[in-house]
């Protein structure tokens, strides 16, 4: 049984890295198109994980797993980042990150239906608090937006969040007992193929500049934010329930906005601070167990010890 604080520290590391990755994404887009940047990012992430698999001598997954992993790659990598990177041209990067991390709401709802996970009052309260916190951060103007291009971009990002949620459910349902490193590697590889095709269609002939800044941006997002974090993320999904895991990712846009304030001098307003407090409250609520839940956990631990 994995200790809760180990998993909590891992989730914190994932969210910090993904939050800082938004800074590097903003920087990287100054040197190449969004599809090209994403293709480089996930291509490098795939190569990194393939090297690790070679070292572990577990290079190839079972043939029966390949079609399902390809589905995850389409949902998790191609679909999510194609939609986000296209929409980011019309929606501010900060708001884009916040809208994308509405994913926990969709994941929680889908988990009730497809995984038969119980969405009790505590978890529902945590999700709602996090959702309200995201609304404060993104600004209420998202609901009264009148520009068609911006509204379209926001809808695409919500679709990306839904696609990510579907990928979470699919991985949890089908690959919970499969090597997470193999799943992460090959879903990323299949997803990269889709991103390369998108770059060829949308950004053929556009300038691509490689210098110290753009290379650092690609390497950080590729090796750490993609290769490491998505592998760690699939592991987290395999050991804790979907709602508890996904609601913690609401911290990502919070970290993204704060890192953007520190590194890029972007404005930080009172709505962001209030939203942050609400999200933290929501995460805390989902982590508090009642007496019955604590007794159930102790009983499970005792049963495991007797085996």
N, C-alpha and C positions, 0 to 999 in steps of 0.2 A: 504493500500500500504506500502510495507516494505521500509524503508529508505536505500538508497544506501550505506551509510557509515556503517550501521549495517551489511549488507551483506558483504561488503568489509572486515570488521574486522573479520567476521566469516571465510571467505575464507583465510585470513592471518593466523588465528589460525589453521585451517585445514592443510595448507601447512607447517607451522612450525612443527606441530606435526608429520605429515607424513615424513617430512625431517629428524627429529630426530629419527623417528622409524627405519630408515635404519641403524643407529648406533647400536641400540638395536638388530636388525636382524643380523648384522654382529657378535655381541657379542654372541647372542643366538646360532648361528650355530656352535660355538666352543663346545657346550655341548650336542647337539642333531642334528639329521638329519633335512634337510629343510622341508620335508613333516610333520614330527613329530612336529617341531616347529610351523608350520602354523596351524596344527590341534589343538594344545593347544591354540594358539593365538586366533583363531576364535571360538573355543569352549568356552573359557572364555568370549569372547566378546558377544557370543550368550546368555550365562547364565546371564551376566550383564544386557542385554537388556530385557530378560524375567522377571527379578526381577522388572525392571522399569515398564513394561507392567502390571504386577500383581498389582503394587502399583497404577497404573492409572485405573485399572479394565477394561482394554482393551486387554486382553490376546490373544484372537483368532481373526484372520482376517476372512473375509467372505470366504466361501468355493469357490466361483467363482474366488477369487483372488489367491488361493493357487497354481494352475498350473503355472500361470505367474510368481509368486514370485520364484518358483522352477527354472524357466528358468533364472531369474536374478541371483539366487544363483550359478547356473552352470557357467554362463558367468562371473559374477563379482568376485566370490570367488574361486570356484574349478578350473576353467580353467585358470584364470589369475595367481593365485599363484602356481598352479602346474607347469605351463610352466616356470614362473620366477624362482621358487626355484630349478627346475631341471637344467635350463640354467645357474644359478649362479655358478654351479660347473665348467663351462668352460669360463665364462665371469666375469671380475672384477665387484665387487658389485657397484662401482661408475658408471661404464658404463651401468650396468644393469638398474640402476634407471633412467638414462638419456634416454635410449632406451624405457623403459616402458612409460615414459612421453612424448612420441610422440603421445600418446592417443589424445590430443586436436586436432591434425591435422586430424585424422580419424573421430573424433566426429563432427568436423565442416563440413567435407565433407558429412558425413552420414546425418547430420541434414538438409542439403539443400534438399536432396532427400526424406527422410522419414518424416521430420517435417515441410518441406516447409519454413524453416528459410532462410532469405536472407543473403547471404555471400557478403556483400558490400565491396567496396575497402578498407575501414578502417579496417574491420575485417580480410580481406584477407592479408592485409599488416602486421597486428599484428601477424597472424599465421605464415607467412613467416619469419618475424623477429625472432619469437620464435624458429622456426625450424632451422634457421641458427645458433642461439645461442646454441641450443642443439648439433649441429654438432661441434661447436668449443669446447664445453665441453667434448664430448665423444672422440674427436680426429679424424682426418681424416683417421687414419689407419683402422677404421671400414669399410671403403669402399674398402680398398685394402687388407683386411685380407686374408691370405693364408692358415691358419690352418683350416682344415675341422671342427673340434670339436667346435672351437670358432665361426666360421661362422654359424654353426648349432644353437649354443646357442643364437646368436644374432637374427637369424630368428625366433626362438621360442619366444623371448621376444617381438619382433614386433607383432607376432601373439597374444601374451597376451595383448598388447596395443590395438589391433583391437577388441579383445573380450571385453575389458573394455569399449571401445567406443560403441560397440553394446549394452552393458548393459545400458549405459547412455541413449541411444536413446530409448530403450525399456521402461525404467522407465519413461522417460519424456512423452512418447506417451501414455502409458497405466496406469501409477500410479501417475500422477501429482496431482490428487485430492484425493488420498488415504493417510491415516495416514503414514507419513514417518517412524515413529518409528516401526510400524508393518512390513513395507516392509523391513527395514534394519535388523530387528531381524530375520525374517524368511528366508530371502535370505541368511543371514549369517549361519543360522542353516542348511539349505539344502546344502550350499557350504561346510560346515565343514564335512558333511557326506562323500562327495567326497574326501576331503583331508585325512580323516581317512582311507578310502579304499586305497588311494595312499600310505600312510605311512605303512600300513600292507603289501602291495605288494612289495614296493621298500626297506623299511627299517626294515623289521621284524628281530629282533635279534640284531639290532644295539644298542650301549650303549646310555642311556639317563641319564644325570647328572642334578640333581636338587640341587642348592645351592643358596645363596643370589643373586648372579649375574644373573644366568639364570632365577630365579623366577621374578626378577625385569624386565628383558627383556620381558618375557612372559606377565606379567601384564601390562607393559606400552603399548606394541603393541596390547594386547587384549582389555583392558578397554578403553584406550585413543585413540590409532590410529585406532582401529577397531570399537568398540561399539559407542564411541562418534563421531568420525570423519566421518564414513560412514553414520550415521544418519544425521549429519549436512550437509553432501555432498548431500544427496538426497533432503534435504530441499532447498539447494541452487539451485539445478537443477529445482526445482518446481517454483522458483520465478524470475529467470533471464534466458536469452537465453543461449543455449548450448555453443556457441562459446565463449562468454564472461566468462562463468563459467569455462569451461575446460582449456582455455589458461592460466588462473591463476595458474593451477596446474603445469605448467612448472617451477614454483618456487621450487617445491618439491626437484628435484635433485640438484638444486642450494643449498638449505638449507642442503640437505644430504651431499653434498661434503664439505661445510663449517663446518658443525658439525663434520664430520669425520676428518677434519683438526684439529679442536680444541680438540676433545676428543681422537681420535685414532692416531694423528700425521701423517695422510696421506698427501701426497704432494699436494700443491695447486699451479698451474702454471698460466701463463699469459692467456692461452686459456680459463681457467675457468672464469677469471675476464672479458675478452671480451665477452664470452658467456653470463655471468650474465647480463652485460649491455644491450646486444641485447634482452634478454628475458624480462628484465624490460621495455625496449623501446616498445616491442611488446604488453605487457600488458597495458602500458600507452596509446598506440595508440587505442586499442579496447575500452578504457574507455572514450575517447574524443568524444563528440557528436557534430555533426554539427548543424547549426541553424534550419534546418527542423526537425531533431530528437528531439531537445530541445522543439520545438513548439508542436510536437506530444505528448511528455511526459506531457507537461503542460496541453494540451487539455484532455488527458486521466485522469489526476488528477482532473481536473475541472469536468469532466463527473462523476467521481466516487463520488465527493463531493455532486453532485446534486441528487444522488440516495438516 
